[in-house]
């Protein structure tokens, strides 16, 4: 497929079995003004695909992610299916990383990362192996015995990512997980996230405001409109994998996608 070609939801499903299917999803919040956040959102994500969602602030990206996670419900008539079941509540196969961390302040970094796996009573040997593998990737090995208040904001967010990755969910939903990090650390974690995804082949939806991040990581990028949000473009990123940060970003096609998505986002 040529750079910039549009892949419809139907074509995406034909490329593989859908792990996530969103159909006619709308959401109105019952405030005094009756805020309409989403309007008739439709898309599908095949199993093992990495999809990013771009859109202007306030267009309902995070609301959509929470609906896919099962944390909130869409308006009547909308339907979300995840791994062949109706997503009416959170499930063990879905992991969510938000913009702010959810760490227990009285527990160490290592204890926080282990917590969900221990609550779900995974074998201790498996937990030990997973945590030991994750700590150096997240650059937290030297801080495993520190407490959250002793870490920078970026380090806390990396630990929050570790809390989810240790569970190895089949579906990973990321809401601007690296937004608080400095540019260098963000780029490094993008590379590590991509490496982990290439090993585990989870189905991923990433909410981001970074066009280059979306292009580097994704198989497809969905572009949303102003509120009420709807998907206005579905762009397949036809760049070879595995992706090396230097050679991928130096490719002419990478620049083409960045310019095209920038235009769609109103960045001229």
Backbone as CSV, one residue per row, in Angstrom:
resi,resn,N_x,N_y,N_z,CA_x,CA_y,CA_z,C_x,C_y,C_z
1,UNK,0.848,-1.197,0.000,0.000,0.000,0.000,0.882,1.246,0.000
2,UNK,0.528,2.244,-0.829,1.325,3.456,-0.918,1.178,4.292,0.338
3,UNK,2.240,5.066,0.683,2.128,5.926,1.845,0.919,6.840,1.731
4,UNK,0.156,6.931,2.833,-0.990,7.811,2.859,-2.280,7.159,2.438
5,UNK,-2.216,5.898,1.975,-3.450,5.230,1.591,-4.320,5.016,2.810
6,UNK,-5.619,5.064,2.608,-6.559,4.924,3.709,-7.003,3.484,3.823
7,UNK,-6.907,2.943,5.035,-7.394,1.590,5.309,-8.677,1.703,6.094
8,UNK,-9.784,1.286,5.539,-11.059,1.371,6.241,-11.121,0.333,7.334
9,UNK,-12.084,0.509,8.268,-12.248,-0.466,9.325,-12.498,-1.853,8.777
10,UNK,-13.303,-1.958,7.685,-13.603,-3.260,7.102,-12.346,-3.910,6.550
11,UNK,-11.510,-3.101,5.859,-10.278,-3.651,5.309,-9.348,-4.102,6.413
12,UNK,-9.332,-3.353,7.522,-8.473,-3.722,8.644,-8.898,-5.054,9.228
13,UNK,-10.210,-5.281,9.342,-10.686,-6.549,9.879,-10.304,-7.697,8.963
14,UNK,-10.376,-7.460,7.623,-10.023,-8.506,6.681,-8.561,-8.878,6.784
15,UNK,-7.717,-7.918,7.261,-6.286,-8.194,7.388,-5.990,-9.124,8.558
16,UNK,-6.924,-9.313,9.463,-6.718,-10.179,10.615,-7.953,-10.192,11.483
17,UNK,-8.009,-11.124,12.416,-9.163,-11.219,13.301,-9.190,-10.006,14.223
18,UNK,-10.349,-9.372,14.361,-10.449,-8.152,15.157,-10.328,-8.466,16.638
19,UNK,-9.392,-7.779,17.312,-9.307,-7.853,18.769,-10.216,-6.809,19.397
20,UNK,-10.370,-5.677,18.704,-11.210,-4.581,19.192,-12.142,-4.162,18.064
21,UNK,-13.402,-4.065,18.366,-14.393,-3.618,17.390,-15.270,-2.559,18.037
22,UNK,-15.278,-1.367,17.462,-16.053,-0.239,17.977,-17.095,0.124,16.926
23,UNK,-18.359,0.098,17.301,-19.431,0.310,16.340,-20.449,1.319,16.870
24,UNK,-20.656,2.396,16.107,-21.676,3.402,16.397,-21.587,3.940,17.828
25,UNK,-20.369,4.156,18.292,-20.162,4.623,19.664,-20.314,6.142,19.742
26,UNK,-21.193,6.566,20.612,-21.380,7.982,20.920,-21.391,8.121,22.433
27,UNK,-21.101,9.334,22.911,-21.108,9.572,24.346,-21.486,11.019,24.641
28,UNK,-22.540,11.170,25.431,-22.955,12.484,25.915,-22.880,12.484,27.434
29,UNK,-22.176,13.450,27.993,-22.084,13.558,29.434,-23.236,14.419,29.948
30,UNK,-23.898,13.941,30.957,-25.105,14.594,31.472,-24.764,15.765,32.373
31,UNK,-24.224,16.790,31.755,-23.981,18.036,32.477,-25.126,18.997,32.157
32,UNK,-25.074,20.172,32.718,-26.134,21.151,32.477,-26.223,21.506,30.991
33,UNK,-25.046,21.525,30.325,-25.034,21.849,28.902,-25.192,20.606,28.026
34,UNK,-25.096,19.404,28.615,-25.200,18.181,27.838,-24.080,18.039,26.827
35,UNK,-22.833,17.856,27.305,-21.660,17.831,26.447,-21.642,16.551,25.607
36,UNK,-21.600,16.709,24.294,-21.515,15.592,23.355,-20.047,15.349,23.064
37,UNK,-19.463,14.297,23.638,-18.026,14.042,23.509,-17.692,13.271,22.244
38,UNK,-18.510,12.243,21.920,-18.239,11.378,20.767,-19.496,11.241,19.926
39,UNK,-19.286,11.070,18.616,-20.412,10.959,17.687,-20.148,9.867,16.656
40,UNK,-20.842,8.726,16.782,-20.804,7.667,15.775,-19.364,7.266,15.401
41,UNK,-18.623,6.781,16.382,-17.253,6.319,16.151,-17.278,4.853,15.748
42,UNK,-16.598,4.538,14.634,-16.521,3.166,14.131,-15.082,2.864,13.726
43,UNK,-14.524,1.790,14.239,-13.235,1.289,13.760,-13.001,-0.096,14.348
44,UNK,-12.070,-0.823,13.750,-11.677,-2.134,14.261,-10.159,-2.218,14.308
45,UNK,-9.648,-3.024,15.231,-8.212,-3.238,15.364,-7.961,-4.741,15.328
46,UNK,-7.287,-5.252,14.309,-6.962,-6.673,14.271,-6.026,-7.065,15.414
47,UNK,-6.043,-8.334,15.753,-5.174,-8.834,16.824,-3.715,-8.579,16.485
48,UNK,-2.991,-8.060,17.471,-1.565,-7.827,17.300,-1.206,-6.539,16.598
49,UNK,-2.185,-5.706,16.275,-1.896,-4.460,15.575,-1.664,-3.324,16.576
50,UNK,-0.832,-2.363,16.168,-0.532,-1.175,16.973,-1.193,0.022,16.291
51,UNK,-2.162,0.618,16.974,-2.919,1.737,16.421,-2.775,2.951,17.329
52,UNK,-2.479,4.096,16.738,-2.447,5.349,17.493,-3.641,6.208,17.106
53,UNK,-4.098,7.008,18.057,-5.208,7.930,17.818,-4.723,9.351,18.057
54,UNK,-4.845,10.178,17.013,-4.499,11.591,17.076,-5.775,12.415,16.992
55,UNK,-5.738,13.595,17.579,-6.890,14.485,17.480,-6.678,15.699,18.345
56,UNK,-7.410,16.772,18.077,-7.267,17.993,18.878,-7.687,17.777,20.320
57,UNK,-7.173,18.597,21.204,-7.540,18.505,22.612,-9.048,18.667,22.769
58,UNK,-9.627,17.814,23.630,-11.054,17.898,23.887,-11.933,17.180,22.891
59,UNK,-11.326,16.395,21.981,-12.127,15.733,20.953,-12.690,14.388,21.412
60,UNK,-12.345,13.948,22.624,-12.912,12.707,23.143,-12.013,11.496,23.040
61,UNK,-10.719,11.697,22.784,-9.791,10.563,22.647,-9.737,9.729,23.925
62,UNK,-9.539,10.403,25.063,-9.444,9.677,26.334,-10.784,9.048,26.718
63,UNK,-11.872,9.728,26.400,-13.198,9.150,26.646,-13.364,7.866,25.850
64,UNK,-12.951,7.889,24.591,-13.031,6.703,23.746,-12.190,5.566,24.326
65,UNK,-10.995,5.890,24.801,-10.129,4.850,25.373,-10.775,4.226,26.608
66,UNK,-11.405,5.038,27.432,-12.068,4.521,28.629,-13.276,3.651,28.278
67,UNK,-13.939,3.979,27.191,-15.048,3.128,26.740,-14.523,1.787,26.261
68,UNK,-13.431,1.796,25.494,-12.821,0.539,25.039,-12.349,-0.290,26.235
69,UNK,-11.854,0.391,27.277,-11.381,-0.312,28.475,-12.520,-0.900,29.293
70,UNK,-13.736,-0.410,29.095,-14.863,-0.867,29.893,-15.050,-0.068,31.167
71,UNK,-14.370,1.069,31.276,-14.469,1.896,32.478,-15.724,2.759,32.472
72,UNK,-16.159,3.173,31.295,-17.421,3.885,31.151,-18.166,3.278,29.971
73,UNK,-19.453,3.493,29.915,-20.276,2.891,28.871,-20.682,3.931,27.826
74,UNK,-20.776,3.514,26.556,-21.243,4.441,25.520,-22.741,4.667,25.629
75,UNK,-23.236,5.632,24.898,-24.676,5.854,24.830,-25.366,4.641,24.213
76,UNK,-26.664,4.532,24.425,-27.445,3.422,23.882,-27.260,3.341,22.373
77,UNK,-27.102,2.106,21.883,-26.910,1.879,20.454,-25.471,1.643,20.065
78,UNK,-24.527,2.076,20.907,-23.117,1.836,20.637,-22.677,0.477,21.142
79,UNK,-21.676,-0.099,20.492,-21.217,-1.433,20.873,-19.698,-1.507,20.799
80,UNK,-19.089,-2.066,21.830,-17.646,-2.294,21.862,-17.407,-3.755,22.200
81,UNK,-16.624,-4.417,21.361,-16.251,-5.808,21.614,-14.736,-5.908,21.684
82,UNK,-14.243,-6.585,22.714,-12.807,-6.780,22.912,-12.556,-8.272,23.117
83,UNK,-11.716,-8.834,22.262,-11.378,-10.259,22.340,-12.652,-11.118,22.361
84,UNK,-13.549,-10.793,21.440,-14.757,-11.587,21.193,-15.812,-11.494,22.283
85,UNK,-15.713,-10.535,23.198,-16.788,-10.375,24.172,-17.161,-8.900,24.297
86,UNK,-18.395,-8.647,24.686,-18.860,-7.280,24.860,-18.126,-6.643,26.027
87,UNK,-17.554,-5.475,25.795,-16.722,-4.822,26.811,-17.576,-3.901,27.671
88,UNK,-18.236,-4.492,28.652,-19.096,-3.717,29.548,-18.409,-3.414,30.874
89,UNK,-17.239,-3.993,31.097,-16.462,-3.724,32.310,-15.010,-4.090,32.035
90,UNK,-14.107,-3.702,32.941,-12.703,-4.047,32.801,-12.518,-5.557,32.846
91,UNK,-11.574,-6.060,32.032,-11.272,-7.484,32.027,-9.772,-7.693,32.224
92,UNK,-9.395,-8.902,32.666,-8.000,-9.186,32.975,-7.098,-9.119,31.749
93,UNK,-7.658,-9.289,30.564,-6.860,-9.284,29.346,-6.546,-7.886,28.838
94,UNK,-7.078,-6.869,29.509,-6.888,-5.482,29.075,-6.112,-4.715,30.132
95,UNK,-5.030,-4.073,29.710,-4.249,-3.234,30.605,-4.318,-1.786,30.156
96,UNK,-4.437,-0.859,31.107,-4.570,0.557,30.795,-3.499,1.353,31.538
97,UNK,-2.819,2.222,30.802,-1.854,3.146,31.404,-2.337,4.560,31.125
98,UNK,-2.577,5.329,32.190,-3.101,6.681,32.048,-1.974,7.710,32.096
99,UNK,-2.349,8.976,31.957,-1.373,10.061,31.960,-0.717,10.231,33.327
100,UNK,-1.455,9.936,34.389,-0.908,10.047,35.741,-0.788,8.659,36.352
101,UNK,0.209,8.485,37.192,0.477,7.174,37.765,-0.535,6.828,38.851
102,UNK,-0.586,5.553,39.186,-1.512,5.065,40.208,-0.747,4.218,41.223
103,UNK,0.379,4.767,41.701,1.254,4.013,42.595,0.886,4.248,44.056
104,UNK,1.066,3.220,44.861,0.844,3.340,46.302,2.048,4.033,46.930
105,UNK,1.851,5.167,47.611,2.998,5.943,48.107,3.796,5.239,49.193
106,UNK,3.199,4.262,49.899,3.909,3.587,50.984,4.649,2.325,50.520
107,UNK,4.570,2.022,49.219,5.255,0.853,48.670,6.427,1.295,47.797
108,UNK,7.444,0.443,47.703,8.593,0.741,46.853,8.224,0.580,45.381
109,UNK,9.134,1.013,44.513,8.928,0.849,43.073,8.697,-0.615,42.721
110,UNK,9.573,-1.478,43.216,9.436,-2.903,42.894,8.116,-3.464,43.415
111,UNK,7.747,-3.099,44.627,6.498,-3.604,45.212,5.292,-3.124,44.417
112,UNK,5.340,-1.880,43.951,4.243,-1.352,43.139,4.116,-2.091,41.820
113,UNK,5.246,-2.379,41.182,5.218,-3.085,39.906,4.700,-4.509,40.085
114,UNK,5.008,-5.122,41.215,4.595,-6.501,41.477,3.131,-6.619,41.908
115,UNK,2.557,-5.518,42.364,1.308,-5.571,43.110,0.169,-6.276,42.374
116,UNK,-0.135,-5.836,41.150,-1.274,-6.412,40.429,-1.068,-7.898,40.168
117,UNK,0.162,-8.283,39.836,0.452,-9.693,39.579,0.278,-10.523,40.844
118,UNK,0.657,-9.958,41.991,0.493,-10.682,43.249,-0.977,-10.778,43.641
119,UNK,-1.743,-9.712,43.412,-3.174,-9.742,43.713,-3.860,-10.828,42.889
120,UNK,-3.424,-10.984,41.651,-4.010,-12.008,40.782,-3.355,-13.375,40.962
121,UNK,-2.430,-13.453,41.932,-1.830,-14.714,42.371,-1.103,-15.462,41.251
122,UNK,-0.326,-14.687,40.462,0.561,-15.332,39.502,1.685,-16.024,40.265
123,UNK,2.271,-17.086,39.712,3.379,-17.763,40.397,4.516,-16.798,40.708
124,UNK,5.047,-16.905,41.918,6.086,-15.969,42.336,7.291,-15.996,41.406
125,UNK,7.655,-17.183,40.920,8.795,-17.292,40.009,8.557,-16.480,38.741
126,UNK,7.337,-16.531,38.208,7.011,-15.763,37.008,7.087,-14.270,37.283
127,UNK,6.562,-13.868,38.449,6.599,-12.445,38.797,8.044,-11.972,38.918
128,UNK,8.874,-12.761,39.617,10.290,-12.404,39.792,10.973,-12.212,38.444
129,UNK,10.759,-13.148,37.521,11.416,-13.098,36.218,10.949,-11.892,35.410
130,UNK,9.658,-11.620,35.459,9.119,-10.493,34.699,9.624,-9.161,35.242
131,UNK,9.630,-9.030,36.567,10.081,-7.780,37.174,11.563,-7.551,36.900
132,UNK,12.367,-8.596,37.019,13.806,-8.453,36.762,14.077,-8.061,35.321
133,UNK,13.254,-8.530,34.395,13.421,-8.166,32.987,12.971,-6.736,32.713
134,UNK,11.927,-6.290,33.410,11.347,-4.972,33.150,12.140,-3.819,33.762
135,UNK,12.684,-4.014,34.954,13.333,-2.906,35.659,14.441,-2.237,34.840
136,UNK,15.362,-2.991,34.214,16.374,-2.309,33.404,15.801,-1.652,32.152
137,UNK,14.776,-2.259,31.552,14.139,-1.665,30.373,13.541,-0.310,30.718
138,UNK,12.938,-0.233,31.899,12.303,1.004,32.353,13.288,1.961,33.016
139,UNK,14.558,1.550,33.070,15.620,2.345,33.694,15.302,2.645,35.165
140,UNK,14.810,1.625,35.859,14.448,1.763,37.271,15.168,0.750,38.158
141,UNK,16.125,0.047,37.583,16.800,-1.006,38.338,17.471,-0.462,39.601
142,UNK,18.061,0.720,39.508,18.756,1.302,40.654,17.793,1.969,41.642
143,UNK,16.528,2.026,41.273,15.538,2.711,42.113,14.459,1.754,42.608
144,UNK,14.729,0.469,42.546,13.710,-0.520,42.888,13.260,-0.409,44.335
145,UNK,14.119,0.075,45.224,13.767,0.185,46.642,13.379,1.606,47.044
146,UNK,13.286,2.493,46.058,12.831,3.851,46.345,11.310,3.907,46.391
147,UNK,10.805,4.972,47.016,9.367,5.192,47.104,8.944,6.226,46.066
148,UNK,7.669,6.241,45.675,7.233,7.145,44.609,7.615,8.604,44.813
149,UNK,7.544,9.103,46.068,7.854,10.511,46.289,9.331,10.817,46.082
150,UNK,10.153,9.787,45.989,11.587,9.976,45.768,11.958,9.965,44.288
151,UNK,10.985,9.779,43.425,11.223,9.693,41.988,10.758,10.959,41.276
152,UNK,11.318,11.182,40.100,10.819,12.254,39.250,9.476,11.832,38.651
153,UNK,8.749,12.793,38.081,7.469,12.471,37.472,7.609,11.462,36.345
154,UNK,8.655,11.614,35.550,8.881,10.678,34.463,9.175,9.270,34.951
155,UNK,9.954,9.160,36.010,10.273,7.849,36.575,9.021,7.179,37.142
156,UNK,8.168,7.978,37.782,6.913,7.411,38.297,6.037,6.877,37.168
157,UNK,6.039,7.594,36.033,5.225,7.141,34.918,5.793,5.866,34.295
158,UNK,7.107,5.744,34.285,7.722,4.495,33.802,7.353,3.331,34.713
159,UNK,7.341,3.588,36.013,6.939,2.536,36.944,5.477,2.151,36.731
160,UNK,4.639,3.133,36.426,3.227,2.852,36.160,3.075,1.971,34.925
161,UNK,3.894,2.206,33.914,3.886,1.343,32.734,4.303,-0.070,33.110
162,UNK,5.298,-0.169,33.996,5.742,-1.490,34.454,4.650,-2.254,35.180
163,UNK,3.802,-1.533,35.935,2.697,-2.191,36.641,1.794,-2.956,35.678
164,UNK,1.606,-2.419,34.482,0.744,-3.057,33.499,1.502,-4.100,32.695
165,UNK,2.720,-3.769,32.272,3.479,-4.691,31.426,3.786,-6.009,32.131
166,UNK,3.946,-5.972,33.455,4.245,-7.204,34.175,3.089,-8.193,34.083
167,UNK,1.884,-7.707,33.794,0.718,-8.575,33.658,0.597,-9.177,32.265
168,UNK,1.365,-8.648,31.316,1.350,-9.118,29.925,-0.067,-9.227,29.371
169,UNK,-0.807,-8.127,29.402,-2.185,-8.155,28.877,-2.181,-8.353,27.365
170,UNK,-3.252,-8.931,26.855,-3.373,-9.139,25.408,-3.706,-7.843,24.690
171,UNK,-4.390,-6.933,25.388,-4.734,-5.623,24.840,-4.165,-4.558,25.760
172,UNK,-3.415,-3.625,25.193,-2.778,-2.564,25.968,-3.307,-1.223,25.484
173,UNK,-3.901,-0.458,26.402,-4.467,0.846,26.091,-3.635,1.919,26.782
174,UNK,-3.075,2.819,26.013,-2.123,3.802,26.530,-2.646,5.211,26.293
175,UNK,-2.847,5.959,27.375,-3.353,7.328,27.284,-2.224,8.306,27.574
176,UNK,-1.501,8.712,26.523,-0.364,9.634,26.654,0.582,9.201,27.770
177,UNK,1.067,7.949,27.766,1.866,7.478,28.908,3.210,8.171,29.063
178,UNK,3.739,8.745,27.975,5.065,9.363,28.043,5.006,10.877,27.929
179,UNK,3.807,11.434,28.069,3.640,12.865,27.878,4.426,13.728,28.858
180,UNK,4.705,13.196,30.059,5.400,13.985,31.073,6.920,13.835,31.003
181,UNK,7.404,13.015,30.076,8.832,12.737,30.020,9.560,13.734,29.134
182,UNK,10.868,13.892,29.400,11.686,14.706,28.512,11.815,14.004,27.168
183,UNK,12.160,14.761,26.130,12.149,14.237,24.761,13.063,13.021,24.592
184,UNK,14.253,13.062,25.180,15.195,11.955,25.020,14.663,10.683,25.665
185,UNK,14.184,10.791,26.914,13.649,9.618,27.614,12.419,9.090,26.897
186,UNK,11.597,10.002,26.394,10.394,9.589,25.657,10.780,8.783,24.420
187,UNK,11.769,9.255,23.684,12.221,8.524,22.497,12.776,7.156,22.875
188,UNK,13.538,7.093,23.962,14.113,5.822,24.402,13.016,4.830,24.788
189,UNK,12.011,5.314,25.506,10.922,4.429,25.911,10.041,4.032,24.730
190,UNK,9.953,4.885,23.734,9.245,4.487,22.516,9.929,3.292,21.866
191,UNK,11.243,3.334,21.821,12.004,2.220,21.240,11.796,0.953,22.054
192,UNK,11.835,1.074,23.388,11.646,-0.096,24.238,10.208,-0.622,24.156
193,UNK,9.247,0.283,24.107,7.851,-0.134,23.956,7.672,-0.883,22.649
194,UNK,8.293,-0.389,21.588,8.190,-1.052,20.291,8.845,-2.428,20.336
195,UNK,9.986,-2.522,21.004,10.667,-3.813,21.113,9.815,-4.807,21.900
196,UNK,9.234,-4.351,22.996,8.366,-5.220,23.795,7.157,-5.673,22.980
197,UNK,6.582,-4.739,22.244,5.414,-5.089,21.428,5.776,-6.107,20.354
198,UNK,6.946,-5.935,19.742,7.363,-6.871,18.696,7.611,-8.260,19.258
199,UNK,7.970,-8.348,20.538,8.157,-9.649,21.184,6.821,-10.255,21.605
200,UNK,5.933,-9.442,22.179,4.691,-9.949,22.770,3.509,-9.901,21.813
201,UNK,3.578,-8.996,20.820,2.512,-8.832,19.829,1.147,-8.598,20.480
202,UNK,1.129,-7.720,21.454,-0.144,-7.302,22.024,-0.882,-6.406,21.040
203,UNK,-2.175,-6.314,21.209,-2.967,-5.329,20.480,-2.889,-4.024,21.268
204,UNK,-2.491,-2.938,20.608,-2.238,-1.682,21.319,-3.032,-0.540,20.688
205,UNK,-3.663,0.260,21.549,-4.182,1.573,21.150,-3.462,2.623,21.981
206,UNK,-2.834,3.567,21.297,-2.090,4.643,21.940,-2.751,5.978,21.641
207,UNK,-3.091,6.726,22.692,-3.531,8.117,22.544,-2.291,8.993,22.635
208,UNK,-2.094,9.844,21.655,-0.912,10.697,21.673,-1.196,12.006,20.951
209,UNK,-0.431,13.041,21.304,-0.465,14.304,20.566,0.763,14.441,19.680
210,UNK,1.668,13.456,19.741,2.904,13.511,18.968,2.728,12.779,17.641
211,UNK,2.787,13.525,16.557,2.624,12.922,15.233,3.777,11.973,14.928
212,UNK,5.007,12.387,15.217,6.159,11.526,14.920,6.125,10.249,15.751
213,UNK,5.686,10.342,16.996,5.558,9.157,17.847,4.541,8.186,17.247
214,UNK,3.412,8.717,16.793,2.375,7.886,16.199,2.892,7.172,14.951
215,UNK,3.614,7.890,14.101,4.121,7.299,12.865,5.172,6.238,13.169
216,UNK,6.078,6.532,14.090,7.163,5.591,14.400,6.638,4.285,14.975
217,UNK,5.626,4.349,15.835,5.167,3.165,16.548,4.113,2.352,15.800
218,UNK,3.322,2.976,14.968,2.026,2.409,14.610,1.983,1.663,13.279
219,UNK,1.005,0.757,13.205,0.586,0.163,11.935,-0.443,1.052,11.261
220,UNK,-1.282,1.691,12.074,-2.310,2.601,11.570,-2.432,3.783,12.517
221,UNK,-2.854,4.915,11.974,-3.128,6.100,12.780,-4.550,6.568,12.462
222,UNK,-5.378,6.660,13.505,-6.724,7.198,13.366,-6.696,8.679,13.736
223,UNK,-7.298,9.498,12.901,-7.362,10.937,13.153,-8.803,11.296,13.496
224,UNK,-8.985,11.980,14.622,-10.321,12.360,15.063,-10.590,13.831,14.809
225,UNK,-11.872,14.137,14.672,-12.322,15.501,14.430,-12.414,16.273,15.740
226,UNK,-12.746,17.562,15.627,-13.097,18.347,16.801,-14.335,17.734,17.456
227,UNK,-14.575,18.083,18.723,-15.741,17.582,19.452,-17.053,17.997,18.779
228,UNK,-18.009,17.066,18.688,-17.957,15.679,19.146,-17.059,14.835,18.236
229,UNK,-16.170,14.071,18.857,-15.149,13.356,18.118,-15.700,12.216,17.276
230,UNK,-15.154,12.103,16.079,-15.418,10.962,15.215,-14.159,10.706,14.404
231,UNK,-13.998,9.520,13.881,-12.813,9.187,13.095,-13.000,9.733,11.685
232,UNK,-12.107,10.650,11.296,-12.216,11.259,9.967,-11.196,10.693,8.982
233,UNK,-10.122,10.082,9.475,-9.138,9.443,8.597,-8.565,8.216,9.301
234,UNK,-8.266,7.206,8.520,-7.656,5.963,9.011,-6.489,5.671,8.090
235,UNK,-5.283,6.020,8.539,-4.089,5.984,7.698,-3.225,4.781,8.052
236,UNK,-2.962,3.941,7.069,-2.050,2.814,7.298,-0.616,3.294,7.126
237,UNK,0.239,2.953,8.112,1.654,3.349,8.091,2.462,2.200,7.493
238,UNK,2.795,2.344,6.238,3.476,1.278,5.501,4.989,1.465,5.581
239,UNK,5.524,1.286,6.793,6.967,1.325,7.019,7.418,-0.057,7.480
240,UNK,8.573,-0.532,7.005,8.996,-1.896,7.347,9.279,-2.069,8.831
241,UNK,9.036,-3.281,9.316,9.384,-3.677,10.681,10.406,-4.803,10.609
242,UNK,11.249,-4.937,11.654,11.360,-4.081,12.841,11.886,-2.701,12.473
243,UNK,11.497,-1.716,13.270,11.845,-0.329,12.982,12.998,0.137,13.854
244,UNK,14.022,0.613,13.211,15.149,1.227,13.892,14.894,2.731,13.955
245,UNK,15.084,3.352,15.124,14.713,4.765,15.247,15.418,5.679,14.260
246,UNK,16.694,5.412,13.984,17.430,6.320,13.090,17.039,6.108,11.634
247,UNK,17.109,4.857,11.164,16.831,4.616,9.747,15.362,4.846,9.407
248,UNK,14.475,4.506,10.342,13.049,4.712,10.080,12.734,6.194,9.956
249,UNK,13.256,7.002,10.874,12.932,8.429,10.865,13.642,9.188,9.749
250,UNK,14.702,8.571,9.184,15.387,9.201,8.057,14.738,8.850,6.719
251,UNK,13.829,7.878,6.710,13.193,7.447,5.471,12.260,8.533,4.935
252,UNK,12.230,8.668,3.615,11.368,9.668,2.994,9.898,9.430,3.328
253,UNK,9.496,8.147,3.392,8.099,7.823,3.682,7.705,8.295,5.075
254,UNK,8.637,8.223,6.041,8.348,8.696,7.397,7.988,10.181,7.362
255,UNK,8.801,10.956,6.667,8.518,12.378,6.554,7.198,12.652,5.851
256,UNK,6.876,11.817,4.867,5.604,11.984,4.148,4.431,11.821,5.103
257,UNK,4.489,10.769,5.931,3.397,10.533,6.873,3.273,11.668,7.882
258,UNK,4.404,12.162,8.373,4.382,13.256,9.347,3.733,14.494,8.740
259,UNK,4.098,14.810,7.503,3.517,15.974,6.832,2.031,15.765,6.581
260,UNK,1.649,14.572,6.105,0.255,14.293,5.810,-0.610,14.394,7.064
261,UNK,-0.143,13.769,8.149,-0.915,13.811,9.396,-0.922,15.223,9.981
262,UNK,0.167,15.930,9.840,0.204,17.317,10.293,-0.833,18.155,9.570
263,UNK,-0.966,17.926,8.275,-1.982,18.654,7.502,-3.376,18.333,7.991
264,UNK,-3.634,17.056,8.249,-4.945,16.639,8.741,-5.236,17.234,10.110
265,UNK,-4.177,17.432,10.904,-4.319,17.997,12.245,-4.309,19.524,12.241
266,UNK,-4.153,20.119,11.058,-4.135,21.584,10.957,-2.799,22.199,11.247
267,UNK,-1.720,21.380,11.185,-0.359,21.892,11.401,0.276,22.068,10.030
268,UNK,0.291,23.261,9.524,0.810,23.521,8.161,2.136,24.282,8.229
